[in-house]
Amino acid sequence: MSENIQIRLDNAQKTQIAGESLAKSIYNTPLTILLNGELGAGKTTFLQGFSKGLNISGHLTSPTYALEQIYETPDHGEFLHIDLYRLSPAHGKELIESTDDHKGIRCIEWADRLEKVPSAEHTITIHLKEIDDGKARELEIEFNDIKIPSDKEISEWRNEVMLNKLAIDHCDKVSEVTDKLTNYLLERGIIVRAFAAKQAAALHDLFRFVDFSEEQMSNLKIDLTDEQRKCWEQWKKKFAGKTHEGVAYSFLCEKGFPKIAQIVESHGLKDSYHNPVTIEEKIVHYADKRVSYDKVVTLDERFDDLRKRYQDGKKIAEWETKYEKVRKLEQELFPEGSPF
C-alpha cells in the first residue's frame, strides 16, 4: 500500500527544511527518487536540504551540464543525482538504464520527461509546483518503498492473538496521538509518513501480553478466558525469551511488513532494541510515552506511573536516564514545545 502526503511550503527556507526532513525517513536502499517540477519550483533548494539531511559534506550543485553527480553519505551509500533537463527521452532512458544497478540513493530530476518510469523496487515520487502566483510552493510525495498494513489486517491480527481490550484501547489512543503529532509536523513543512506511523502505533503493543506476569494481570484486572489463556501461552512459547517489542518485530516481518516492524520495535525503553532513528520511529516512541492506558498524559505523569508499575529492582537513576532521553526527543521533535 502506497502513501501520499501534500505539504504547503511558504518560502525557500521551508522548502529546504522539507528536503532535510525527507532524509530522516529513509528505510530502503537501493532507492530511486523521482523529482519533478517546472523551473523555479524549488527542486534545487529541496535537494540542498535533502543533502544536508544526508550529512553530505560540501554544497550540492545542479548537474545540468555534467548530467550526473555522485556524493558520499555516511549511512546510505552513494547519492547519485541525475538531471534530465537537457536530454531527449531516448538519451534520458539510456542514462537511467545505465544506473539501474546503483546501490545507494538515486535521484532523477525532471523524471517526468521519461517516457517510462524507471525500473526500481523502491521509489519515492516528488512533485513541486508554485502556487498563489509564485508566493508559495506545493509539495506532493508518493511513497512506494515500504509496505503498510491496512486497518483490516490490523484487526485480523488483533483477533489472531486474542488481544485484550486494555491493550487495544491503549494502541488506538497511541495511534490517535501519533496521527495528531504527524499532522502537526506536516503543517509545519516537515515530511512525515503519517499513515505508516499511525498504523505502526496501532500495532506497537500487539504482543504486550507476553511480558505480563500473573501478578501484573491481576493488578490490571485482566480476566482471561480459557481460550485466550491458551492462545497467549502458545505465542509465548513460540517466541520464548523475547519481550513484546521483539515478538511484534518477528511477527510483522513474517507477515511481510519489515519496515513497520522496525518502527514498532523501537518504541520500547529496553536497551536491547535499537533507539529510534527515523522520524516515524521517534514519533511513535514519543506518542507511546504520552499515553497511560487510554488517556493522554504528560511525560512526568507517564514516567511516574512506569516507575510504580515496573520497579523490577531498577535504580531510580536508570529511570531518570530513560526519562531524560524521551524529554530530549520531545525537544528535538517539537523545539517550540509539544502541541499538547
Residue, then its C-alpha position, 0 to 999 in steps of 0.5 A: m500500500s502506497e502513501n501520499i502526503q501534500i505539504r504547503l511550503d511558504n518560502a525557500q527556507k521551508t522548502q529546504i527544511a522539507g528536503e532535510s526532513l525527507a532524509k530522516s525517513i529513509y528505510n530502503t536502499p537501493l532507492t530511486i527518487l523521482l523529482n519533478g517540477e517546472l523551473g523555479a519550483g524549488k527542486t534545487t533548494f529541496l535537494q540542498g536540504f535533502s543533502k544536508g539531511l544526508n550529512i553530505s559534506g560540501h554544497l550540492t550543485s545542479p548537474t545540468y551540464a555534467l548530467e550526473q553527480i555522485y556524493e558520499t553519505p555516511d549511512h546510505g551509500e552513494f547519492l547519485h543525482i541525475d538531471l534530465y533537463r537537457l536530454s531527449p527521452a531516448h538519451g534520458k532512458e539510456l542514462i537511467e538504464s545505465t544506473d539501474d544497478h546503483k546501490g545507494i540513493r538515486c535521484i532523477e530530476w525532471a523524471d517526468r520527461l521519461e517516457k517510462v518510469p524507471s525500473a526500481e523496487h523502491t521509489i519515492t515520487i516528488h512533485l513541486k509546483e508554485i502556487d498563489d502566483g509564485k508566493a508559495r510552493e506545493l509539495e506532493i510525495e508518493f511513497n512506494d518503498i515500504k509496505i503498510p498494513s491496512d486497518k483490516e489486517i490490523s484487526e485480523w491480527r488483533n483477533e489472531v492473538m486474542l488481544n485484550k481490550l486494555a491493550i487495544d484501547h491503549c494502541d488506538k489512543v497511541s495511534e490517535v496521538t501519533d496521527k495528531l503529532t504527524n499532522y502537526l509536523l506536516e503543517r509545519g513543512i516537515i515530511v512525515r509518513a503519517f499513515a505508516a506511523k499511525q498504523a505502526a502505533a496501532l500495532h506497537d503493543l500487539f504482543r504486550f501480553v507476553d511480558f505480563s506476569e500473573e501478578q501484573m494481570s491481576n493488578l490490571k484486572i485482566d480476566l482471561t478466558d480459557e481460550q485466550r489463556k491458551c492462545w497467549e501461552q502458545w505465542k509465548k512459547k513460540f517466541a520464548g525469551k523475547t519481550h513484546e517489542g521483539v515478538a511484534y518485530s518477528f511477527l510483522c516481518e513474517k507477515g511481510f511488513p519489515k519496515i513497520a516492524q522496525i518502527v514498532e520495535s523501537h518504541g520500547l525503553k529496553d536497551s536491547y532494541h535499537n533507539p529510534v532513528t527515523i522520524e516515524e520511529k521517534i514519533v511513535h516512541y514519543a506518542d507511546k510515552r504520552v499515553s497511560y492506558d487510554k488517556v493522554v498524559t504528560l511525560d512526568e505523569r507517564f514516567d511516574d506511573l512506569r516507575k510504580r508499575y515496573q520497579d523490577g529492582k531498577k535504580i531510580a537513576e536508570w529511570e531518570t536516564k530513560y526519562e531524560k532521553v524521551r524529554k530530549l526527543e520531545q525537544e528535538l521533535f517539537p523545539e517550540g514545545s509539544p502541541f499538547 
